[in-house]
Amino acid sequence: MSALRCKKKENAPEVMPREEVKQMINFIGDTSQLIVKLLYEIGLQLKEAVRLWGQDIDYELIKMA
């Protein structure tokens, strides 16, 4: 007797075009914009961004982006 297997559902991730992401980031206010840039550009998770200290951020590097 063989076991039945469930069909695996393949979900392709939804990806926004870079230009659309840039427009959204520019629309956001200054303080929140920093957090959103960290989340998007370096792949930081929300809980990691919330736990950051000011001394953990290299502001010169962010200005270049």
C-alpha distances in whole Angstrom, upper triangle without the diagonal:
4,7,10,13,16,19,22,25,28,31,34,37,40,43,46,49,51,54,53,52,56,57,55,56,60,60,59,62,63,61,58,58,58,55,53,54,53,50,49,51,50,47,48,46,47,47,49,52,53,53,55,59,62,62,59,59,61,63,65,62,61,64,63,60
4,7,9,13,15,18,21,24,27,30,33,36,39,43,45,48,51,49,48,52,54,52,53,56,56,55,58,59,58,55,55,55,52,50,51,49,46,46,48,46,43,44,42,44,44,46,48,49,50,52,56,58,59,55,56,58,60,61,58,57,60,59,56
4,6,10,13,15,19,21,25,28,30,33,36,40,43,45,48,46,46,49,51,49,50,53,53,52,55,56,55,51,51,51,48,47,48,46,43,43,45,43,40,41,39,41,41,42,45,46,47,49,52,55,56,52,53,55,57,58,55,54,57,57,53
4,7,9,12,15,18,22,25,28,30,34,37,40,42,45,44,43,47,48,46,47,51,50,50,53,54,53,49,49,49,46,44,46,44,41,41,43,42,38,39,37,39,39,41,43,44,45,47,51,54,55,51,52,54,55,57,54,52,55,55,51
4,6,9,12,15,18,21,24,27,30,34,36,39,42,40,39,43,44,42,43,47,47,46,49,50,49,46,46,46,43,41,42,41,37,37,39,38,35,36,34,36,36,38,40,41,42,44,48,50,51,48,48,50,52,53,50,49,52,51,48
4,6,9,12,15,19,21,24,27,31,34,36,39,37,36,40,41,39,40,44,44,43,46,47,46,43,43,43,40,38,39,38,35,34,37,36,32,34,31,33,34,35,37,39,40,42,46,48,49,46,46,48,49,51,48,46,49,49,45
4,6,9,12,16,19,21,25,28,31,33,36,34,34,38,39,37,38,42,42,41,44,46,45,41,41,42,39,36,38,37,33,33,35,34,31,32,31,32,33,35,37,38,39,41,45,47,48,45,45,47,48,49,46,45,47,47,43
4,6,9,13,15,18,21,25,28,30,33,31,31,34,36,34,35,39,39,38,41,43,42,38,38,38,35,33,34,33,30,29,31,31,27,29,27,29,30,31,33,35,36,38,42,44,45,41,41,43,44,46,42,41,44,43,40
4,6,10,12,15,18,22,25,27,30,28,28,31,32,31,32,36,35,35,38,40,39,35,35,36,33,30,32,31,28,27,29,29,25,27,25,27,29,30,32,33,35,36,40,42,43,40,40,41,42,44,41,39,42,41,37
4,6,10,12,15,19,22,24,27,25,25,29,30,28,30,33,33,33,36,38,37,34,33,34,31,28,29,29,25,24,26,26,23,25,24,26,27,29,30,32,33,35,38,40,42,38,37,39,40,41,38,36,39,38,34
4,6,9,12,16,18,21,24,22,21,25,26,25,26,30,30,29,33,34,34,30,29,30,28,25,26,26,22,21,23,24,20,22,21,23,25,26,27,29,31,32,36,37,39,35,35,36,37,38,35,33,36,35,31
4,6,9,13,15,18,20,19,19,22,24,22,24,27,27,28,31,32,32,29,28,28,26,23,24,24,21,19,21,21,19,21,20,22,25,25,26,28,30,31,35,36,37,34,33,34,35,36,32,31,33,32,29
4,6,10,13,15,18,16,15,19,21,19,20,24,24,24,27,29,28,25,24,25,22,19,20,20,17,15,17,18,15,18,17,19,21,22,23,25,27,28,31,32,34,31,29,31,31,32,29,27,30,29,25
4,7,10,13,15,13,13,16,17,16,18,21,21,21,25,27,27,23,22,23,21,18,19,20,17,14,17,18,16,18,18,19,22,23,23,25,27,28,31,32,34,31,29,30,30,32,29,26,28,28,24
4,7,9,12,10,10,13,15,14,15,18,19,20,23,24,25,21,20,21,20,16,16,18,15,12,14,16,14,17,17,18,22,22,21,24,27,26,30,30,32,29,27,28,28,29,25,23,25,24,21
4,6,8,7,7,10,11,11,12,15,16,17,20,22,23,20,18,19,18,15,15,17,15,11,13,16,15,17,18,19,22,23,21,24,27,26,29,29,31,29,26,27,26,27,24,22,23,23,19
4,6,5,6,9,10,11,13,15,16,17,21,22,24,21,18,20,20,16,15,18,16,13,14,17,16,19,20,21,25,25,23,26,29,28,31,30,32,29,27,27,26,26,24,21,22,21,18
4,5,5,6,9,10,11,12,14,16,19,20,21,19,16,17,17,14,13,15,14,11,11,14,14,17,19,20,24,23,21,24,27,25,28,27,29,26,24,23,22,23,20,18,19,17,14
4,5,5,6,9,10,11,12,15,18,19,21,19,16,18,19,15,14,17,17,13,13,17,18,20,22,22,26,25,23,26,29,27,30,29,30,28,25,25,23,23,21,18,19,18,14
4,5,5,6,9,10,11,13,17,18,20,17,15,17,18,14,14,17,16,13,14,18,17,19,20,21,24,24,22,25,28,27,29,28,31,28,25,26,24,25,23,20,20,20,16
4,5,5,6,9,10,11,15,16,17,14,12,14,14,10,10,13,12,9,10,14,14,16,17,17,21,21,18,21,24,23,25,25,27,25,22,22,21,22,20,17,18,18,14
4,5,5,6,9,10,13,14,16,14,11,13,14,11,10,13,13,10,11,14,15,17,19,19,22,22,19,22,24,23,25,24,26,24,21,21,19,19,18,14,15,15,11
4,6,5,6,9,12,14,16,14,11,14,15,12,12,16,15,13,14,18,18,20,21,20,24,24,21,23,26,25,27,26,28,27,23,23,21,22,21,17,17,18,15
4,5,5,7,10,12,14,12,9,13,13,10,11,14,13,11,13,17,17,18,18,17,21,21,18,20,23,23,25,24,27,25,22,23,21,22,21,17,18,19,15
4,5,5,8,10,11,9,6,9,10,7,7,11,11,9,11,14,15,15,16,16,19,19,16,18,21,20,22,20,23,21,18,19,17,18,17,13,14,15,12
4,6,8,9,12,10,7,10,12,10,10,14,14,13,14,17,18,19,20,19,22,22,19,20,23,22,23,22,24,23,20,20,17,18,18,14,14,15,13
4,7,9,12,10,8,12,13,11,12,16,16,15,16,19,20,20,21,19,23,23,20,21,24,23,25,23,26,25,22,23,20,22,21,17,17,19,16
4,7,8,7,5,9,10,9,10,13,13,13,15,18,18,18,18,16,19,20,16,17,21,20,21,20,23,22,19,21,18,20,20,16,16,18,16
4,6,6,6,9,10,10,12,14,15,16,17,19,20,19,20,17,20,20,16,17,20,19,20,18,21,21,18,20,17,19,19,16,15,18,17
4,6,5,7,9,10,11,13,14,15,16,18,19,18,19,17,20,19,15,16,18,17,17,15,18,18,15,16,13,16,16,13,12,16,14
4,5,6,7,9,10,12,13,15,16,17,18,16,17,15,17,16,12,12,15,14,14,12,16,16,13,15,13,16,16,13,14,17,16
4,5,5,6,9,10,11,12,14,16,16,14,14,12,14,15,11,11,14,14,15,14,17,17,14,16,15,18,17,14,15,18,16
4,5,5,6,9,10,10,12,14,15,14,15,13,16,16,12,13,16,15,16,15,18,17,14,15,13,15,15,11,12,15,12
4,6,5,6,9,10,10,12,13,12,14,12,15,13,10,11,14,12,13,11,14,13,10,12,10,12,12,8,10,13,11
4,5,5,6,9,10,11,11,9,10,9,11,10,7,8,11,10,12,12,14,13,11,13,12,15,14,11,13,16,14
4,5,5,6,8,10,10,9,10,9,12,12,9,11,14,13,16,15,18,16,14,15,14,17,15,12,14,16,13
4,5,5,6,8,9,9,11,11,14,13,10,13,15,14,16,15,17,15,12,13,12,14,12,9,11,12,9
4,6,6,6,7,6,9,9,12,10,7,11,12,10,13,13,15,12,10,11,11,14,11,9,12,13,11
4,6,6,5,4,6,7,10,9,7,10,12,12,15,16,17,14,13,15,15,17,15,12,16,17,14
4,6,5,7,9,10,13,12,11,14,16,15,18,18,20,17,15,16,16,18,15,12,15,15,12
4,6,8,11,13,16,14,12,16,17,16,18,18,19,16,14,14,14,15,12,10,13,12,9
4,6,9,12,14,11,11,14,15,14,16,17,17,14,12,13,14,15,12,11,14,14,11
4,6,9,12,10,10,14,15,14,17,18,19,16,14,16,17,19,16,14,18,17,14
4,7,8,6,6,10,11,10,14,15,16,13,12,15,16,18,16,14,18,18,16
4,6,5,6,9,10,11,15,17,18,15,15,18,19,21,19,17,21,22,19
4,5,5,6,9,10,14,16,18,15,15,18,19,22,20,18,21,22,20
4,6,5,6,9,13,15,17,15,15,19,20,23,22,20,23,25,22
4,5,5,7,10,13,14,11,12,16,17,20,18,17,21,22,20
4,5,5,9,11,13,10,10,14,14,18,16,14,18,19,18
4,6,9,11,13,12,12,16,17,20,19,17,20,22,21
4,7,10,12,10,12,15,17,20,19,18,21,23,22
4,7,8,6,8,12,13,16,16,15,18,20,19
4,5,5,7,11,12,16,16,15,18,20,20
4,5,6,9,9,13,14,13,15,18,18
4,6,8,9,12,13,13,16,18,19
4,7,9,12,12,12,15,17,17
4,6,9,9,8,11,13,13
4,6,6,7,9,11,12
4,5,5,6,9,10
4,5,5,7,9
4,6,5,7
4,5,5
4,6
4
